Amino acid sequence: NTRKDNAVLILHALSGDAHAAGWHEGDKKPGWWDNMIGPGKAFDTDKYFIISSNVLGGCKGSTGPSSINPATGKPYGLDFPMITISDMVKVQKYLIDYLGIKKLLSLVGGSMGGMQVLQWVATYPGMVLSAIPIATGLKHSPQQIAFNEVGRQAIMSDLEWKNGDYYGSASPKRGLALARMIGHITYMSDISMEQKFSRKLKNGNYSFSFHPDFEVEGYLHYKGDDFVKRFDANSYLYITKAIDYFDLSADSVLVSKSREENIRFLVISFKSDWLYPPYQSVAIVRKLKAGSVDASYCEIDSSYGHDAFLIEIREETSLIKHFLNRIYRELENGR
């Protein structure tokens, strides 16, 4: 709007991008959160100004290891500097400044997007009215770091990786596909896998070979093969490392500045999420409430695992609509 006080910044997860909603020419499917963004939806575009950008270090427009290094005229590769979640947020702040927005009505993101939400509040609290971190935590646990490291090793063990200097030649597709297969297991749950696949066979009979027999095997291969068509292996290395470095568990600024700026939080987790289990979201809420910060919490009873933040649209819509309406109403009344 003309007052620029209705902006909501959507922050994507590891494999996401700026295309959060709608259709682009040639698309086979809409943006990754299309069911949540649009007229009458959770993030009502008739009411709010929605912003979504690609993260620093990625491969969908913002500068990353596949970008051209002006000093050499070639892709950065491993000459690209190591980055953090804080670096991603600093770049996003340049965008918000460019748009002339002084304060965001809300920040929202799931998984790595939730980390960016928390980092935004800790770094630029005066620019935030409210925050919605979903299925995330204050820091990466040893188990989360372990899964990321196995994925990175899958890429770096691929002979086509060539120490990150593969641009213009064959890329480490097998390693990246394997990293995605490993990651995708963590996005689901035992219950959702049973419901989706059970022990169903692809062709009705055992092959008695090492070809994929079970539908779940075929599904993981499909996910891996599809991922390499849209993602860069080096970006996967850099972004997962940035996630592992993330740790606001001992940061007092997050709480103190949230209290001073009266930032309101809605924290959401999912019962079957074992990658970012509910106790990690509870830790965020407890930290905030111990500092007298206005924080609401909801654990959604879902069987979809970590991917639930992309799937449980009805429940999330109800929670987020109510929360944003409250924030916007307070803003209107206080003007």
C-alpha positions as CSV (number, residue, x, y, z in Angstrom):
1,N,0.0,0.0,0.0
2,T,1.0,3.7,-0.1
3,R,2.1,3.6,3.5
4,K,4.3,0.5,2.9
5,D,3.3,-1.0,6.2
6,N,1.7,-4.2,4.9
7,A,4.8,-6.1,3.6
8,V,5.4,-9.7,4.5
9,L,8.7,-11.3,3.7
10,I,8.6,-15.0,2.8
11,L,11.9,-16.8,3.4
12,H,12.5,-20.1,1.7
13,A,14.1,-23.4,2.8
14,L,17.2,-25.1,1.4
15,S,15.9,-26.1,-2.0
16,G,13.4,-23.3,-2.4
17,D,13.6,-20.1,-4.4
18,A,11.9,-16.8,-5.0
19,H,9.0,-18.4,-6.9
20,A,6.8,-18.9,-3.8
21,A,3.5,-18.6,-5.6
22,G,1.8,-18.3,-9.0
23,W,2.8,-19.5,-12.4
24,H,5.6,-18.5,-14.7
25,E,5.7,-19.2,-18.4
26,G,6.6,-22.8,-19.0
27,D,6.0,-23.9,-15.4
28,K,4.9,-27.5,-14.8
29,K,3.7,-26.5,-11.4
30,P,3.1,-23.3,-9.4
31,G,5.3,-21.8,-6.7
32,W,6.3,-23.9,-3.8
33,W,3.8,-22.2,-1.4
34,D,1.1,-21.4,-3.9
35,N,-1.7,-22.8,-1.7
36,M,-0.7,-20.3,1.0
37,I,-0.2,-17.1,-1.0
38,G,-2.9,-15.3,-3.0
39,P,-6.3,-13.6,-2.7
40,G,-8.1,-14.9,0.3
41,K,-5.3,-17.3,1.3
42,A,-3.2,-17.3,4.5
43,F,-1.0,-14.5,3.0
44,D,-3.8,-12.6,1.3
45,T,-2.4,-10.6,-1.6
46,D,-5.5,-8.4,-1.5
47,K,-4.4,-7.3,1.9
48,Y,-0.6,-7.8,2.1
49,F,2.4,-7.0,0.0
50,I,4.3,-10.3,-0.4
51,I,8.0,-10.4,-1.0
52,S,10.1,-13.5,-1.7
53,S,13.8,-13.6,-2.8
54,N,16.5,-16.1,-3.5
55,V,19.1,-16.6,-0.8
56,L,22.7,-15.6,-1.1
57,G,24.7,-18.7,-2.1
58,G,21.9,-20.2,-4.0
59,C,21.5,-20.9,-7.8
60,K,18.3,-19.2,-8.7
61,G,19.3,-15.6,-9.3
62,S,21.2,-14.3,-6.2
63,T,25.0,-14.6,-6.3
64,G,26.3,-18.0,-5.5
65,P,29.2,-20.3,-6.5
66,S,27.8,-20.8,-10.0
67,S,27.8,-17.0,-10.6
68,I,30.6,-15.4,-12.6
69,N,33.5,-14.1,-10.6
70,P,34.3,-10.7,-12.2
71,A,38.0,-11.1,-11.3
72,T,38.3,-14.2,-13.5
73,G,35.4,-14.2,-15.8
74,K,34.6,-17.7,-14.7
75,P,32.2,-19.2,-12.1
76,Y,33.4,-18.8,-8.6
77,G,33.2,-22.5,-7.7
78,L,35.0,-22.9,-4.3
79,D,36.5,-19.4,-4.6
80,F,33.1,-18.3,-3.4
81,P,33.4,-17.3,0.3
82,M,31.7,-19.3,3.0
83,I,28.4,-17.8,4.0
84,T,26.1,-17.8,7.0
85,I,22.4,-17.3,7.6
86,S,23.3,-13.9,8.9
87,D,24.9,-13.1,5.5
88,M,21.7,-14.2,3.7
89,V,19.7,-11.8,5.9
90,K,22.0,-8.9,5.3
91,V,21.5,-9.2,1.6
92,Q,17.7,-9.4,2.0
93,K,17.9,-6.2,4.1
94,Y,19.4,-4.4,1.0
95,L,16.3,-5.5,-0.9
96,I,13.9,-4.3,1.7
97,D,15.8,-0.9,1.9
98,Y,15.6,-0.7,-1.9
99,L,11.9,-1.1,-1.8
100,G,11.6,1.7,0.7
101,I,10.1,-0.4,3.4
102,K,10.9,0.8,6.9
103,K,9.2,-2.0,8.8
104,L,7.9,-5.4,7.8
105,L,4.5,-6.4,9.0
106,S,5.8,-10.0,9.3
107,L,8.5,-12.5,8.5
108,V,7.7,-16.1,7.8
109,G,9.7,-19.2,6.8
110,G,9.9,-22.9,7.4
111,S,13.0,-25.0,8.0
112,M,16.0,-22.9,6.9
113,G,13.5,-20.1,6.2
114,G,12.6,-20.2,9.9
115,M,16.3,-19.7,10.8
116,Q,16.3,-16.6,8.6
117,V,13.2,-15.3,10.4
118,L,15.0,-15.6,13.8
119,Q,18.2,-14.1,12.4
120,W,16.2,-11.1,11.0
121,V,14.8,-10.4,14.4
122,A,18.2,-10.7,16.1
123,T,19.9,-8.5,13.5
124,Y,17.2,-5.9,12.5
125,P,14.6,-6.0,15.3
126,G,13.6,-2.4,14.6
127,M,12.4,-3.4,11.1
128,V,10.0,-6.2,12.3
129,L,6.5,-6.2,13.7
130,S,6.0,-9.9,13.9
131,A,7.6,-13.3,13.1
132,I,6.4,-16.7,12.1
133,P,9.2,-19.4,12.4
134,I,7.9,-22.8,11.3
135,A,9.4,-26.2,11.8
136,T,12.8,-24.8,12.8
137,G,15.2,-24.4,15.7
138,L,17.6,-22.0,17.4
139,K,20.5,-24.1,16.3
140,H,21.4,-27.2,14.3
141,S,21.6,-30.4,16.4
142,P,24.3,-33.0,15.9
143,Q,21.9,-35.3,14.1
144,Q,20.9,-32.5,11.7
145,I,24.6,-31.7,11.0
146,A,25.3,-35.4,10.5
147,F,22.7,-35.7,7.7
148,N,24.0,-32.6,6.0
149,E,27.6,-33.9,6.1
150,V,26.6,-37.2,4.6
151,G,24.9,-35.3,1.8
152,R,28.0,-33.1,1.2
153,Q,30.2,-36.2,1.2
154,A,28.0,-37.8,-1.4
155,I,28.6,-34.7,-3.7
156,M,32.3,-34.4,-3.0
157,S,32.8,-38.2,-3.5
158,D,31.5,-37.9,-7.1
159,L,34.4,-37.9,-9.5
160,E,32.7,-35.2,-11.6
161,W,32.8,-32.7,-8.7
162,K,36.4,-31.9,-9.5
163,N,36.9,-29.9,-6.3
164,G,34.0,-27.7,-7.3
165,D,35.4,-26.7,-10.7
166,Y,32.9,-28.6,-12.9
167,Y,31.2,-25.7,-14.6
168,G,31.3,-26.1,-18.4
169,S,31.7,-29.8,-18.2
170,A,29.9,-32.8,-16.6
171,S,28.6,-32.0,-13.2
172,P,28.4,-34.3,-10.1
173,K,24.8,-35.3,-10.8
174,R,25.0,-38.7,-9.1
175,G,26.4,-37.2,-5.9
176,L,23.8,-34.4,-5.8
177,A,21.0,-36.9,-6.6
178,L,22.2,-39.1,-3.7
179,A,22.4,-36.1,-1.4
180,R,18.8,-35.3,-2.2
181,M,17.7,-38.8,-1.7
182,I,19.2,-38.8,1.8
183,G,17.7,-35.5,2.6
184,H,14.3,-36.4,1.3
185,I,14.1,-39.3,3.7
186,T,14.4,-36.8,6.6
187,Y,11.6,-34.7,5.2
188,M,9.0,-37.5,5.5
189,S,8.0,-39.6,8.5
190,D,7.7,-43.4,9.1
191,I,3.9,-43.0,9.1
192,S,3.8,-40.9,5.8
193,M,6.1,-43.4,4.1
194,E,3.9,-46.3,5.2
195,Q,0.8,-44.5,4.0
196,K,2.3,-43.5,0.7
197,F,4.3,-46.6,-0.2
198,S,3.9,-49.4,2.3
199,R,5.9,-52.3,0.7
200,K,4.3,-51.9,-2.7
201,L,6.4,-53.2,-5.6
202,K,7.1,-51.2,-8.7
203,N,6.5,-54.2,-11.1
204,G,4.6,-56.6,-8.9
205,N,7.4,-59.0,-8.3
206,Y,10.9,-59.1,-6.9
207,S,13.6,-58.7,-9.5
208,F,16.2,-60.5,-7.4
209,S,18.7,-57.9,-8.5
210,F,19.9,-54.5,-7.3
211,H,17.5,-52.5,-9.4
212,P,14.8,-50.7,-7.4
213,D,12.0,-53.1,-6.5
214,F,10.0,-51.1,-4.1
215,E,8.0,-48.0,-4.9
216,V,9.7,-46.1,-2.2
217,E,13.1,-46.8,-3.9
218,G,11.7,-45.5,-7.3
219,Y,10.3,-42.4,-5.6
220,L,13.7,-41.5,-4.0
221,H,15.5,-42.0,-7.4
222,Y,12.9,-39.8,-9.0
223,K,13.4,-37.1,-6.4
224,G,17.1,-37.2,-6.8
225,D,17.1,-37.2,-10.6
226,D,14.6,-34.3,-10.7
227,F,16.6,-32.3,-8.2
228,V,19.8,-32.2,-10.3
229,K,17.8,-30.5,-13.1
230,R,17.2,-27.4,-10.9
231,F,20.0,-27.2,-8.4
232,D,23.7,-26.6,-8.3
233,A,25.9,-29.0,-6.3
234,N,28.2,-26.3,-4.9
235,S,25.2,-24.3,-3.7
236,Y,24.1,-27.4,-1.9
237,L,27.5,-27.5,-0.1
238,Y,27.5,-23.8,0.8
239,I,23.9,-23.6,2.0
240,T,23.9,-26.7,4.1
241,K,27.1,-25.5,5.8
242,A,25.5,-22.2,6.5
243,I,22.6,-24.0,8.1
244,D,25.0,-26.1,10.2
245,Y,26.8,-22.9,11.4
246,F,23.5,-21.4,12.6
247,D,23.2,-21.0,16.4
248,L,21.2,-18.4,18.2
249,S,20.7,-20.6,21.3
250,A,23.0,-18.3,23.4
251,D,22.0,-15.1,21.7
252,S,20.5,-12.7,24.2
253,V,19.8,-10.0,21.6
254,L,17.0,-12.1,20.0
255,V,15.0,-11.9,23.3
256,S,16.0,-8.5,24.5
257,K,15.3,-6.7,21.2
258,S,12.1,-8.7,20.6
259,R,10.9,-7.4,24.0
260,E,12.0,-3.8,23.4
261,E,10.4,-3.7,20.0
262,N,7.3,-5.6,21.1
263,I,7.7,-8.2,18.3
264,R,5.0,-10.8,18.3
265,F,5.8,-14.4,17.5
266,L,3.8,-17.4,16.2
267,V,5.9,-20.5,16.3
268,I,4.6,-23.7,14.6
269,S,5.8,-27.2,14.7
270,F,4.6,-30.6,13.5
271,K,4.2,-33.7,15.7
272,S,5.8,-36.2,13.3
273,D,8.7,-33.9,12.2
274,W,11.8,-35.8,13.3
275,L,14.2,-33.6,11.4
276,Y,13.2,-30.4,13.3
277,P,11.2,-32.1,16.1
278,P,8.7,-30.1,18.2
279,Y,11.1,-29.8,21.2
280,Q,13.3,-27.5,19.1
281,S,10.3,-25.1,18.5
282,V,9.4,-25.4,22.2
283,A,12.9,-24.2,23.0
284,I,12.3,-21.1,20.9
285,V,9.1,-20.3,22.7
286,R,10.5,-20.9,26.2
287,K,13.5,-18.7,25.4
288,L,11.1,-15.9,24.3
289,K,8.6,-16.3,27.1
290,A,11.4,-16.3,29.7
291,G,12.2,-12.9,28.4
292,S,8.6,-11.7,28.5
293,V,8.2,-11.7,24.7
294,D,4.8,-12.2,23.2
295,A,5.0,-15.7,21.7
296,S,2.2,-18.1,20.7
297,Y,2.9,-21.8,19.9
298,C,1.0,-24.5,18.1
299,E,2.1,-28.1,17.4
300,I,0.0,-29.4,14.5
301,D,-0.8,-33.1,14.7
302,S,0.4,-34.2,11.3
303,S,1.8,-37.4,9.9
304,Y,3.7,-35.8,7.0
305,G,7.0,-35.2,8.9
306,H,9.0,-32.1,8.1
307,D,7.3,-31.6,4.8
308,A,4.1,-30.9,6.7
309,F,4.9,-27.2,6.6
310,L,4.3,-27.4,2.8
311,I,1.3,-29.7,3.0
312,E,-0.8,-28.9,6.1
313,I,-2.4,-25.9,4.4
314,R,-5.7,-25.8,6.2
315,E,-4.3,-25.8,9.7
316,E,-1.5,-23.3,8.9
317,T,-3.9,-21.0,7.1
318,S,-6.2,-20.8,10.1
319,L,-3.3,-20.1,12.5
320,I,-1.5,-17.6,10.3
321,K,-4.7,-15.7,9.2
322,H,-5.7,-15.2,12.8
323,F,-2.2,-14.1,13.8
324,L,-1.7,-11.6,10.9
325,N,-5.2,-10.2,11.3
326,R,-4.3,-9.5,14.9
327,I,-1.0,-7.8,14.0
328,Y,-2.6,-5.7,11.2
329,R,-5.5,-4.7,13.5
330,E,-3.1,-3.5,16.2
331,L,-1.2,-1.6,13.5
332,E,-4.3,0.1,12.3
333,N,-5.5,1.0,15.8
334,G,-2.1,2.4,16.7
335,R,-1.8,4.6,13.7
